[in-house]
Amino acid sequence: MPVIDCDIALPPGFRPQDILAFHRRDGERLAEQVDGDGLKKGLLWQGRPACLDLRFHDGRAALRLAVDGEAGDAGQLASLGRRMLGLNQPVEAFEDRYRGHPQLGALIAARVGLRVPQTATPFEALAWAITGQQISVAAAVTLRRRMLLLCDCRHSSGLLCHPDAARLAALTADQLGESGFSRAKSRALLALSQGVVSGTLPLDDWLDGVPADDIAERLLAVPGIGPWTVSYALLRGYGWLDGSLHGDVAVRKALGMLLGMADKPDQQRTQDWLRDFAPWRALVAAHLWALLQAGGF
């Protein structure tokens, strides 16, 4: 079986626990398996099932990718690893700017070096964001698991791989509905998948420096994709740290705790509060998620 290896130096204070928590969401371990110092994840590599083995040790991340087919080169794997680990996120500049802030300062001090773990592909981020619309993390994890089982794309190790757009586009709304997806979510997933397959939504091409506002405009034109879904997907799929996640219930709940409020603020007040932290609003949201220990979402 073709294998690619690479080794990535991690910055001082890197937090492996955040990466592991993100990939530990599904306790049934069908697609991701977190163990001790690292994890294994099933994914599609250039359209072929693969298993990524990621290990943290001595300030470095060792990546090994076993592919059911041609493997490619280590440079491509290193690029994937850096994105998934959030190493392209300039969190040090954010911390320098706000470590003395009366509310954020304590959050930053508690989690210095916090980065937002990213999905293997932008499509995976969008599929997860659509799946998680208006439901709990636990319910979203269950739906995601059913979708993976429905597509049944497996690496030879047995790990399920997140389907690509072509595999999801081959499903019907009835199949997704039988797996528990609402009509609205089924329509959105299929419209997204069909747009990627047709080339009207070149998600991977947008990784090469396309402005976030341009990506957002294109995604908002897809039926069933709204501002929260776009901001979340831009964060998890593209590492964009300035989406305003004011509609996120967990963000609002944590902000209420941070401000000493009896109840969570409404969306308008949350949006107004986050506005002062541009261009870091989504990173602020990640710190608020962490306050609730909801970083795996």
KEDRENDO-675485 format. One line per 10 residues: number of its first residue (from 1); their letters; for each residue x, y, z of N, C-alpha, C. Coordinates in Angstrom, 1 decimal. Layout:
NUM	a	X:Y:Z:X:Y:Z:X:Y:Z | ...
This chain:
1	mpvidcdial	0.8:-1.2:0.0:0.0:0.0:0.0:0.9:1.3:0.0 | 0.7:2.2:-0.9:1.5:3.4:-1.0:1.3:4.2:0.3 | 2.4:4.7:0.8:2.4:5.5:2.0:3.2:6.8:1.8 | 2.7:7.9:2.4:3.5:9.2:2.4:3.7:9.5:3.8 | 4.9:10.0:4.1:5.3:10.5:5.4:5.7:12.0:5.4 | 5.4:12.7:6.4:6.0:14.0:6.6:6.0:14.4:8.1 | 6.9:15.4:8.4:7.1:15.8:9.8:6.9:17.3:9.8 | 6.1:17.8:10.8:5.9:19.3:10.8:6.3:19.8:12.2 | 7.1:20.8:12.2:7.5:21.5:13.5:6.3:22.3:14.0 | 6.0:22.2:15.2:4.9:22.9:15.8:5.4:24.2:16.6
11	ppgfrpqdil	4.6:25.2:16.6:5.1:26.4:17.3:5.0:26.2:18.8 | 5.8:27.0:19.6:5.8:26.9:21.0:4.4:27.1:21.6 | 4.0:26.2:22.5:2.7:26.3:23.1:1.6:25.7:22.3 | 1.9:25.0:21.3:0.8:24.4:20.5:0.0:23.4:21.3 | -1.3:23.4:21.1:-2.3:22.7:21.9:-2.8:21.4:21.2 | -2.1:20.3:21.3:-2.6:19.1:20.6:-4.0:18.7:21.1 | -4.3:19.0:22.4:-5.6:18.6:22.9:-6.8:19.1:22.2 | -6.7:20.3:21.6:-7.8:20.9:20.8:-8.0:20.1:19.5 | -7.0:19.7:18.9:-7.1:18.8:17.7:-7.7:17.5:18.0 | -7.3:16.9:19.1:-7.8:15.6:19.5:-9.3:15.7:19.9
21	afhrrdgerl	-9.6:16.8:20.6:-11.0:16.9:21.0:-12.0:17.1:19.8 | -11.5:17.8:18.8:-12.3:18.0:17.6:-12.6:16.6:16.9 | -11.6:15.8:16.9:-11.8:14.5:16.2:-12.3:13.4:17.1 | -12.6:13.7:18.3:-13.1:12.7:19.2:-14.7:12.9:19.3 | -15.3:13.7:18.5:-16.7:14.0:18.6:-17.6:12.7:18.6 | -17.2:11.8:17.7:-18.1:10.6:17.5:-17.5:9.4:18.3 | -18.2:9.1:19.4:-17.7:8.0:20.2:-17.7:6.7:19.6 | -18.4:6.5:18.5:-18.4:5.2:17.8:-17.1:4.9:17.0 | -16.3:6.0:16.7:-15.0:5.9:16.2:-15.0:5.2:14.8 | -16.0:5.5:14.0:-16.1:4.8:12.7:-15.2:5.5:11.6
31	aeqvdgdglk	-15.0:6.8:11.8:-14.2:7.6:10.8:-13.0:8.2:11.4 | -13.0:8.5:12.7:-11.9:9.0:13.4:-11.6:8.3:14.7 | -10.4:8.0:15.0:-10.0:7.2:16.2:-8.9:8.0:16.9 | -9.2:8.5:18.1:-8.3:9.2:18.9:-7.7:8.3:19.9 | -6.4:8.2:20.0:-5.7:7.3:21.0:-4.5:8.0:21.5 | -4.4:8.3:22.8:-3.2:8.7:23.4:-2.6:10.0:22.8 | -1.5:9.8:22.0:-0.8:10.9:21.5:-1.2:11.3:20.0 | -2.3:10.8:19.5:-2.6:11.1:18.2:-4.0:10.6:17.7 | -4.1:10.4:16.4:-5.4:10.0:15.9:-5.2:9.4:14.5 | -6.2:8.6:14.1:-6.3:8.1:12.7:-7.7:8.6:12.2
41	kgllwqgrpa	-7.6:9.0:10.9:-8.8:9.6:10.3:-8.9:9.0:8.8 | -10.1:8.6:8.5:-10.3:8.2:7.1:-10.7:9.4:6.3 | -10.1:9.5:5.1:-10.4:10.6:4.2:-10.1:10.2:2.8 | -10.6:11.0:1.9:-10.4:10.8:0.4:-9.2:11.6:0.0 | -8.2:10.9:-0.6:-7.0:11.6:-1.1:-7.0:11.5:-2.6 | -7.2:12.6:-3.3:-7.3:12.6:-4.7:-8.3:11.6:-5.2 | -9.4:11.5:-4.5:-10.5:10.6:-4.9:-10.4:9.2:-4.4 | -9.3:8.9:-3.7:-9.1:7.5:-3.3:-9.1:7.4:-1.7 | -9.7:6.3:-1.2:-9.7:6.2:0.3:-8.3:6.1:0.8 | -8.2:6.8:2.0:-6.9:6.9:2.6:-7.1:6.9:4.1
51	cldlrfhdgr	-6.0:6.6:4.9:-6.0:6.7:6.3:-4.9:7.6:6.8 | -5.2:8.7:7.4:-4.2:9.6:8.0:-3.9:9.2:9.4 | -2.7:9.0:9.7:-2.2:8.7:11.0:-1.4:10.0:11.5 | -1.9:10.6:12.5:-1.2:11.9:13.0:-0.8:11.7:14.4 | 0.5:11.9:14.7:1.0:11.7:16.1:1.8:12.9:16.5 | 1.6:13.3:17.8:2.3:14.5:18.4:3.4:14.0:19.3 | 4.6:14.6:19.1:5.7:14.2:20.0:6.8:15.2:19.9 | 7.3:15.6:21.0:8.5:16.5:21.1:8.3:17.8:20.3 | 7.2:18.4:20.3:7.0:19.6:19.6:6.8:19.5:18.1 | 6.5:18.3:17.7:6.4:18.0:16.2:5.1:17.2:16.0
61	aalrlavdge	4.6:17.3:14.7:3.5:16.4:14.3:4.0:15.5:13.2 | 3.9:14.2:13.4:4.3:13.2:12.4:3.1:12.7:11.7 | 3.1:12.8:10.4:1.9:12.4:9.6:2.3:11.3:8.7 | 1.4:10.3:8.6:1.6:9.2:7.7:0.3:8.9:7.0 | 0.3:8.9:5.7:-0.9:8.7:4.9:-0.8:7.4:4.1 | -1.7:6.5:4.4:-1.7:5.2:3.7:-2.9:5.3:2.7 | -2.6:5.1:1.4:-3.6:5.4:0.4:-3.9:4.1:-0.4 | -5.2:3.9:-0.6:-5.6:2.7:-1.5:-5.5:3.1:-2.9 | -4.2:3.3:-3.4:-4.0:3.7:-4.7:-2.7:4.6:-4.8 | -2.5:5.4:-5.8:-1.4:6.2:-5.9:-1.4:7.3:-4.8
71	agdagqlasl	-0.2:7.6:-4.3:-0.1:8.4:-3.0:0.1:9.9:-3.3 | 0.9:10.2:-4.2:1.2:11.7:-4.3:2.5:12.0:-3.6 | 2.7:13.3:-3.2:4.0:13.6:-2.6:3.8:14.2:-1.2 | 5.0:14.2:-0.5:4.9:14.7:0.9:4.6:16.1:1.1 | 4.9:16.9:0.1:4.6:18.3:0.1:3.1:18.6:0.2 | 2.3:17.8:-0.5:0.8:17.9:-0.5:0.3:17.5:0.9 | 0.9:16.5:1.5:0.5:16.0:2.8:0.8:17.1:3.8 | 2.0:17.7:3.7:2.4:18.7:4.7:1.4:19.9:4.6 | 1.0:20.3:3.4:0.1:21.4:3.3:-1.3:21.0:3.9 | -1.7:19.8:3.7:-3.0:19.4:4.4:-2.8:19.4:5.9
81	grrmlglnqp	-1.7:18.9:6.4:-1.5:18.9:7.8:-1.4:20.2:8.4 | -0.8:21.2:7.8:-0.7:22.5:8.3:-2.1:23.2:8.4 | -2.9:22.9:7.4:-4.3:23.5:7.5:-5.1:22.8:8.6 | -5.1:21.5:8.6:-5.9:20.8:9.7:-5.4:21.2:11.1 | -4.2:21.5:11.3:-3.7:21.8:12.6:-3.8:23.3:12.9 | -4.3:24.1:11.9:-4.5:25.5:12.1:-3.2:26.3:12.2 | -2.2:25.8:11.6:-0.9:26.5:11.7:-0.8:27.7:10.8 | -1.7:27.9:9.9:-1.8:29.1:9.1:-2.5:30.2:9.8 | -3.0:30.0:11.0:-3.8:31.0:11.7:-2.9:31.9:12.5 | -2.8:33.2:12.3:-1.9:34.1:13.1:-2.5:34.4:14.5
91	veafedryrg	-2.6:33.4:15.3:-3.2:33.6:16.6:-2.4:34.4:17.5 | -1.1:34.5:17.3:-0.2:35.2:18.2:-0.5:36.7:18.1 | -0.8:37.2:16.9:-1.2:38.6:16.7:-2.5:38.9:17.5 | -3.4:38.0:17.5:-4.7:38.2:18.2:-4.4:38.3:19.7 | -3.6:37.4:20.2:-3.3:37.3:21.6:-2.6:38.6:22.1 | -1.6:39.0:21.3:-0.9:40.2:21.6:-1.8:41.4:21.7 | -2.8:41.4:20.8:-3.7:42.6:20.8:-4.7:42.6:21.9 | -5.2:41.4:22.4:-6.3:41.4:23.4:-6.0:40.8:24.7 | -4.7:40.4:25.0:-4.4:39.8:26.2:-4.7:40.7:27.4 | -4.8:42.0:27.2:-5.1:42.9:28.3:-6.6:43.3:28.3
101	hpqlgaliaa	-7.4:42.7:27.5:-8.8:43.1:27.4:-9.6:42.7:28.7 | -10.5:43.5:29.2:-11.1:43.2:30.5:-11.9:41.9:30.5 | -12.5:41.5:29.3:-13.2:40.2:29.3:-12.4:39.1:28.6 | -11.8:39.4:27.4:-11.1:38.4:26.7:-9.8:38.0:27.3 | -9.2:38.9:28.1:-7.9:38.6:28.6:-7.8:37.3:29.4 | -8.8:37.1:30.2:-8.9:35.9:31.0:-9.1:34.6:30.2 | -9.9:34.7:29.1:-10.1:33.6:28.2:-8.8:33.2:27.5 | -8.1:34.3:27.0:-6.8:34.0:26.3:-5.8:33.4:27.3 | -5.7:34.0:28.5:-4.7:33.5:29.4:-4.9:32.0:29.7 | -6.2:31.6:29.8:-6.5:30.2:30.1:-6.2:29.2:29.0
111	rvglrvpqta	-6.1:29.8:27.7:-5.9:28.9:26.6:-5.0:29.5:25.6 | -3.8:29.9:26.0:-2.8:30.5:25.1:-2.5:29.6:24.0 | -2.5:30.1:22.8:-2.2:29.3:21.6:-3.3:28.6:21.0 | -4.6:28.8:21.5:-5.7:28.2:21.0:-5.9:28.5:19.5 | -6.0:27.4:18.7:-6.2:27.5:17.3:-7.5:26.7:16.9 | -8.1:27.0:15.8:-9.3:26.3:15.4:-8.9:25.1:14.5 | -9.1:23.9:14.9:-8.9:22.7:14.1:-9.7:22.8:12.8 | -9.2:22.5:11.7:-9.9:22.5:10.4:-10.1:21.1:9.8 | -11.1:21.1:9.0:-11.5:19.8:8.3:-10.5:19.5:7.2 | -10.5:18.3:6.7:-9.6:17.9:5.7:-9.8:18.7:4.4
121	tpfealawai	-11.1:19.0:4.1:-11.5:19.7:2.9:-12.6:20.7:3.2 | -12.7:21.8:2.4:-13.8:22.7:2.6:-15.2:22.0:2.5 | -15.3:21.0:1.6:-16.5:20.4:1.4:-17.0:19.7:2.7 | -16.0:19.1:3.4:-16.3:18.4:4.7:-16.8:19.4:5.7 | -16.2:20.6:5.7:-16.7:21.7:6.6:-18.1:22.1:6.3 | -18.4:22.3:5.0:-19.7:22.7:4.7:-20.8:21.6:5.0 | -20.4:20.4:4.7:-21.4:19.3:4.9:-21.7:19.2:6.4 | -20.6:19.4:7.3:-20.8:19.4:8.7:-21.7:20.6:9.2 | -21.4:21.7:8.6:-22.2:22.9:9.0:-23.6:22.8:8.6 | -23.9:22.2:7.5:-25.3:22.0:7.1:-26.0:21.0:8.0
131	tgqqisvaaa	-25.2:19.9:8.3:-25.7:18.9:9.2:-26.1:19.5:10.6 | -25.2:20.4:11.1:-25.4:20.9:12.4:-26.3:22.1:12.6 | -27.0:22.5:11.5:-27.9:23.6:11.6:-29.0:23.4:12.6 | -29.1:24.2:13.6:-30.3:24.3:14.5:-30.5:23.0:15.3 | -29.4:22.2:15.5:-29.5:21.0:16.4:-28.3:21.0:17.3 | -28.4:20.1:18.2:-27.3:19.9:19.2:-26.1:19.2:18.5 | -24.9:19.3:19.1:-23.7:18.7:18.6:-24.0:17.1:18.6 | -24.6:16.6:19.6:-24.8:15.2:19.7:-25.7:14.7:18.5 | -26.7:15.5:18.2:-27.6:15.1:17.1:-26.9:15.2:15.8 | -26.1:16.3:15.7:-25.3:16.4:14.4:-24.3:15.3:14.2
141	vtlrrrmlll	-23.7:14.9:15.3:-22.7:13.7:15.2:-23.5:12.5:14.7 | -24.6:12.2:15.2:-25.4:11.1:14.8:-25.8:11.1:13.3 | -26.2:12.3:12.9:-26.6:12.5:11.5:-25.4:12.3:10.6 | -24.3:12.9:11.0:-23.0:12.7:10.2:-22.6:11.3:10.1 | -22.7:10.5:11.2:-22.4:9.1:11.1:-23.3:8.3:10.2 | -24.6:8.7:10.2:-25.5:8.0:9.3:-25.2:8.3:7.8 | -24.8:9.6:7.6:-24.4:9.9:6.2:-23.2:9.2:5.7 | -22.2:9.0:6.6:-21.0:8.3:6.3:-21.3:6.8:6.0 | -22.2:6.2:6.8:-22.6:4.8:6.6:-23.4:4.7:5.3 | -24.2:5.7:5.0:-25.0:5.6:3.8:-24.1:5.6:2.6
151	cdcrhssgll	-23.1:6.5:2.6:-22.1:6.5:1.4:-21.2:5.3:1.4 | -20.8:4.8:2.6:-20.0:3.6:2.8:-18.7:3.7:2.0 | -18.0:4.7:2.1:-16.7:4.9:1.4:-15.6:4.5:2.5 | -15.0:3.4:2.3:-14.1:2.9:3.3:-12.6:2.7:2.8 | -11.7:3.0:3.7:-10.3:2.6:3.5:-10.2:1.2:3.8 | -9.1:0.6:3.3:-8.9:-0.9:3.5:-8.6:-1.2:5.0 | -8.3:-0.2:5.8:-8.2:-0.4:7.3:-9.6:-0.6:7.9 | -10.6:-0.2:7.2:-12.0:-0.3:7.8:-12.5:1.0:8.2 | -11.7:2.1:8.2:-12.2:3.4:8.6:-13.1:4.0:7.5 | -14.2:4.6:7.9:-15.0:5.3:6.9:-14.3:6.6:6.5
161	chpdaarlaa	-14.5:7.0:5.3:-14.0:8.3:4.8:-15.1:9.2:4.5 | -14.9:10.5:4.8:-16.0:11.4:4.5:-16.2:11.5:3.0 | -17.4:11.4:2.5:-17.6:11.3:1.1:-17.3:12.7:0.4 | -16.9:12.6:-0.8:-16.7:13.8:-1.6:-18.0:14.3:-2.2 | -18.0:15.3:-2.9:-19.3:15.9:-3.5:-19.9:14.9:-4.5 | -19.1:14.2:-5.3:-19.7:13.3:-6.3:-20.4:12.2:-5.6 | -19.9:11.6:-4.5:-20.6:10.5:-3.8:-21.8:11.0:-3.1 | -21.8:12.2:-2.6:-23.0:12.7:-2.0:-24.1:13.1:-3.0 | -23.6:13.7:-4.1:-24.6:14.1:-5.2:-25.3:12.9:-5.8 | -24.7:11.7:-5.6:-25.3:10.5:-6.2:-26.5:10.0:-5.3
171	ltadqlgesg	-26.6:10.5:-4.1:-27.7:10.2:-3.2:-29.0:10.9:-3.6 | -30.1:10.4:-3.1:-31.4:11.1:-3.3:-31.9:11.8:-2.0 | -32.8:12.7:-2.1:-33.4:13.3:-0.9:-34.0:12.3:0.0 | -34.7:11.3:-0.7:-35.3:10.2:0.1:-34.3:9.4:0.9 | -33.2:9.1:0.3:-32.1:8.4:1.1:-31.6:9.2:2.3 | -31.4:10.4:2.1:-31.0:11.3:3.2:-32.1:11.4:4.2 | -33.3:11.5:3.8:-34.4:11.6:4.7:-34.5:10.4:5.6 | -34.3:9.2:5.0:-34.4:8.0:5.7:-33.3:7.9:6.7 | -32.2:8.6:6.5:-31.1:8.6:7.5:-31.3:9.7:8.6 | -32.4:10.5:8.5:-32.7:11.4:9.5:-32.6:12.9:9.1
181	fsraksrall	-32.1:13.2:7.9:-32.0:14.6:7.5:-33.3:15.2:7.1 | -33.5:16.4:7.6:-34.7:17.1:7.2:-34.8:17.4:5.7 | -35.9:17.8:5.2:-36.0:18.1:3.8:-35.1:19.3:3.5 | -35.1:20.3:4.3:-34.2:21.5:4.1:-32.8:21.1:4.0 | -32.3:20.3:5.0:-30.9:19.9:5.0:-30.6:19.0:3.8 | -31.5:18.1:3.5:-31.2:17.2:2.3:-31.1:18.1:1.0 | -32.0:19.0:0.9:-31.9:19.9:-0.3:-30.6:20.7:-0.4 | -30.2:21.2:0.8:-29.0:22.0:0.9:-27.8:21.1:0.6 | -27.7:20.0:1.2:-26.5:19.1:0.9:-26.4:18.7:-0.6 | -27.6:18.4:-1.2:-27.6:18.0:-2.6:-27.3:19.1:-3.5
191	alsqgvvsgt	-27.8:20.3:-3.2:-27.5:21.5:-4.0:-26.0:21.8:-3.9 | -25.5:21.8:-2.7:-24.0:22.0:-2.6:-23.2:21.0:-3.3 | -23.5:19.7:-3.2:-22.8:18.7:-3.8:-22.9:18.8:-5.4 | -24.0:19.1:-5.9:-24.2:19.2:-7.3:-23.5:20.4:-7.8 | -23.4:21.5:-7.0:-22.7:22.7:-7.5:-21.2:22.4:-7.5 | -20.7:21.6:-6.6:-19.2:21.3:-6.6:-18.9:20.4:-7.9 | -19.8:19.4:-8.1:-19.6:18.5:-9.2:-19.6:19.2:-10.5 | -20.6:20.1:-10.7:-20.7:20.9:-11.9:-19.6:21.9:-12.2 | -18.9:22.2:-11.1:-17.8:23.2:-11.2:-18.3:24.7:-10.9 | -19.5:24.9:-10.6:-20.0:26.2:-10.2:-19.6:26.6:-8.8
201	lplddwldgv	-19.2:25.6:-8.0:-18.7:25.9:-6.6:-17.4:25.2:-6.5 | -16.3:25.7:-7.0:-15.0:25.1:-6.9:-14.3:25.3:-5.5 | -14.8:24.6:-4.5:-14.4:24.8:-3.2:-12.9:24.7:-2.9 | -12.3:23.7:-3.5:-10.9:23.5:-3.3:-10.0:24.6:-3.9 | -10.5:25.1:-5.1:-9.8:26.2:-5.8:-9.8:27.4:-4.9 | -10.8:27.6:-4.1:-10.9:28.8:-3.3:-9.9:28.8:-2.2 | -9.3:27.7:-1.9:-8.2:27.7:-0.9:-7.0:28.6:-1.3 | -6.9:28.9:-2.6:-5.7:29.7:-3.0:-6.0:31.2:-3.0 | -6.4:31.7:-1.8:-6.4:33.1:-1.6:-7.6:33.8:-2.1 | -8.7:33.2:-2.4:-9.9:33.8:-2.8:-10.5:34.6:-1.6
211	paddiaerll	-10.9:35.9:-1.7:-11.4:36.6:-0.6:-12.6:35.9:0.0 | -12.7:35.9:1.3:-13.8:35.3:2.1:-15.1:35.9:1.7 | -15.2:37.2:1.4:-16.5:37.8:1.0:-17.0:37.2:-0.3 | -16.1:37.0:-1.2:-16.4:36.4:-2.5:-17.0:35.0:-2.3 | -16.3:34.2:-1.5:-16.7:32.8:-1.2:-18.1:32.9:-0.6 | -18.3:33.8:0.4:-19.6:33.9:1.1:-20.7:34.2:0.2 | -20.5:35.1:-0.8:-21.5:35.5:-1.7:-21.9:34.3:-2.5 | -21.0:33.5:-3.0:-21.3:32.3:-3.8:-22.1:31.3:-3.0 | -21.7:31.1:-1.7:-22.3:30.0:-0.9:-23.7:30.5:-0.5 | -23.9:31.7:-0.2:-25.2:32.2:0.2:-26.3:32.1:-0.9
221	avpgigpwtv	-25.8:31.9:-2.1:-26.8:31.7:-3.2:-27.3:30.2:-3.3 | -26.7:29.4:-2.5:-27.1:28.0:-2.5:-28.3:27.8:-1.5 | -29.4:27.3:-2.0:-30.6:27.2:-1.1:-30.3:26.4:0.1 | -30.7:26.9:1.3:-30.5:26.3:2.6:-29.2:26.6:3.3 | -28.4:27.5:2.6:-27.2:27.9:3.3:-27.3:29.4:3.7 | -27.2:29.6:5.0:-27.4:31.0:5.5:-26.1:31.5:6.1 | -26.2:32.7:6.8:-25.0:33.3:7.3:-24.2:32.5:8.3 | -24.9:31.8:9.3:-24.2:31.0:10.2:-23.5:29.8:9.6 | -24.1:29.1:8.6:-23.5:28.0:7.9:-22.2:28.5:7.2 | -22.3:29.7:6.5:-21.2:30.2:5.8:-20.0:30.6:6.8
231	syallrgygw	-20.3:31.3:7.8:-19.3:31.7:8.8:-18.6:30.5:9.4 | -19.4:29.5:9.7:-18.8:28.3:10.3:-17.9:27.5:9.3 | -18.4:27.4:8.1:-17.7:26.7:7.1:-16.4:27.4:6.7 | -16.5:28.7:6.6:-15.3:29.5:6.3:-14.2:29.4:7.4 | -14.7:29.2:8.6:-13.7:29.0:9.8:-13.1:27.6:9.7 | -13.9:26.6:9.6:-13.5:25.2:9.7:-12.8:24.7:8.4 | -13.3:25.3:7.2:-12.8:24.8:5.9:-11.7:25.7:5.4 | -11.7:27.0:5.7:-10.7:27.9:5.1:-9.8:28.6:6.1 | -10.1:28.4:7.4:-9.3:29.1:8.4:-9.6:30.6:8.5 | -10.7:31.1:8.0:-11.1:32.5:8.1:-11.5:32.8:9.5
241	ldgslhgdva	-10.8:33.7:10.1:-11.0:34.0:11.6:-11.9:35.2:11.9 | -12.7:35.7:10.9:-13.5:36.9:11.1:-15.0:36.7:10.8 | -15.4:35.4:10.7:-16.9:35.3:10.6:-17.6:35.6:11.9 | -18.7:36.2:11.7:-19.5:36.6:12.9:-20.5:35.5:13.3 | -20.2:34.7:14.3:-21.0:33.6:14.6:-22.0:34.0:15.7 | -22.6:35.1:15.5:-23.5:35.7:16.6:-24.8:34.8:16.7 | -25.1:34.0:15.6:-26.3:33.2:15.7:-26.1:31.9:16.4 | -24.9:31.6:16.8:-24.5:30.3:17.4:-25.0:30.3:18.8 | -25.8:29.3:19.2:-26.4:29.3:20.6:-25.3:29.2:21.6 | -24.3:28.3:21.3:-23.2:28.1:22.3:-22.4:29.4:22.5
251	vrkalgmllg	-22.2:30.1:21.4:-21.4:31.4:21.5:-22.2:32.4:22.4 | -23.5:32.5:22.2:-24.3:33.4:22.9:-24.4:33.0:24.4 | -24.5:31.7:24.7:-24.5:31.2:26.1:-23.2:31.6:26.8 | -22.1:31.3:26.1:-20.8:31.6:26.7:-20.6:33.1:26.9 | -21.1:33.9:26.0:-20.9:35.3:26.1:-21.8:35.8:27.3 | -22.9:35.3:27.5:-23.7:35.6:28.7:-23.0:35.3:30.0 | -22.3:34.2:30.0:-21.5:33.8:31.2:-20.4:34.8:31.4 | -19.7:35.1:30.3:-18.5:36.0:30.3:-18.9:37.4:30.8 | -20.1:37.9:30.4:-20.6:39.2:30.8:-21.4:39.2:32.1 | -21.5:38.1:32.7:-22.3:38.0:34.0:-23.7:38.2:33.8
261	madkpdqqrt	-24.3:37.8:32.7:-25.7:38.0:32.4:-26.5:36.9:33.0 | -27.8:37.1:33.3:-28.6:36.0:33.8:-29.0:35.1:32.7 | -29.1:35.5:31.5:-29.4:34.7:30.4:-28.5:35.1:29.2 | -28.6:34.2:28.2:-27.7:34.5:27.0:-28.3:35.7:26.3 | -27.4:36.6:25.7:-27.8:37.7:24.9:-28.5:37.3:23.6 | -29.3:38.2:23.1:-29.9:37.9:21.8:-28.9:38.0:20.7 | -29.3:37.7:19.5:-28.3:37.7:18.4:-27.8:39.1:18.1 | -28.7:40.1:18.2:-28.2:41.4:17.8:-27.2:41.9:18.8 | -27.4:41.7:20.1:-26.4:42.2:21.1:-25.1:41.4:20.9 | -25.2:40.1:20.6:-24.0:39.3:20.4:-23.2:39.8:19.2
271	qdwlrdfapw	-24.0:40.1:18.1:-23.3:40.6:16.9:-22.6:42.0:17.2 | -23.3:42.8:17.9:-22.7:44.1:18.3:-21.5:44.0:19.1 | -21.5:43.0:20.0:-20.3:42.8:20.9:-19.1:42.3:20.1 | -19.4:41.3:19.2:-18.3:40.7:18.4:-17.7:41.7:17.4 | -18.5:42.6:17.0:-18.1:43.6:15.9:-16.8:44.3:16.3 | -16.6:44.6:17.5:-15.4:45.3:18.0:-14.1:44.5:17.8 | -14.2:43.2:17.6:-13.1:42.3:17.5:-12.7:41.9:16.1 | -13.3:42.5:15.1:-12.9:42.3:13.7:-11.4:42.7:13.6 | -10.6:41.9:12.9:-10.9:40.7:12.0:-10.7:39.4:12.7 | -11.1:39.3:14.0:-10.8:38.1:14.8:-12.1:37.5:15.4
281	ralvaahlwa	-13.3:37.9:14.8:-14.5:37.5:15.5:-14.8:36.0:15.6 | -14.4:35.2:14.6:-14.6:33.8:14.7:-13.6:33.2:15.7 | -12.4:33.7:15.8:-11.5:33.2:16.8:-12.0:33.6:18.2 | -12.6:34.7:18.4:-13.2:35.0:19.7:-14.3:34.0:20.0 | -15.1:33.6:19.0:-16.1:32.6:19.1:-15.5:31.3:19.6 | -14.4:30.9:19.0:-13.7:29.7:19.4:-13.3:29.7:20.9 | -12.9:30.9:21.4:-12.5:31.0:22.8:-13.8:30.9:23.6 | -14.9:31.4:23.1:-16.2:31.3:23.8:-16.7:29.8:23.8 | -16.5:29.1:22.7:-16.8:27.7:22.7:-16.0:26.9:23.7 | -14.7:27.3:23.8:-13.8:26.6:24.7:-14.3:26.8:26.2
291	llqaggf	-14.8:28.0:26.4:-15.3:28.3:27.8:-16.4:27.3:28.2 | -17.2:26.8:27.2:-18.2:25.8:27.5:-17.7:24.3:27.2 | -16.4:24.3:27.0:-15.8:23.0:26.6:-16.5:22.4:25.4 | -16.9:23.3:24.4:-17.6:22.9:23.2:-16.7:23.0:22.0 | -15.3:23.0:22.2:-14.4:23.2:21.1:-14.5:22.1:20.0 | -15.1:20.9:20.4:-15.2:19.9:19.4:-16.2:20.2:18.3 | -17.0:21.2:18.5:-18.0:21.6:17.6:-17.4:22.4:16.5
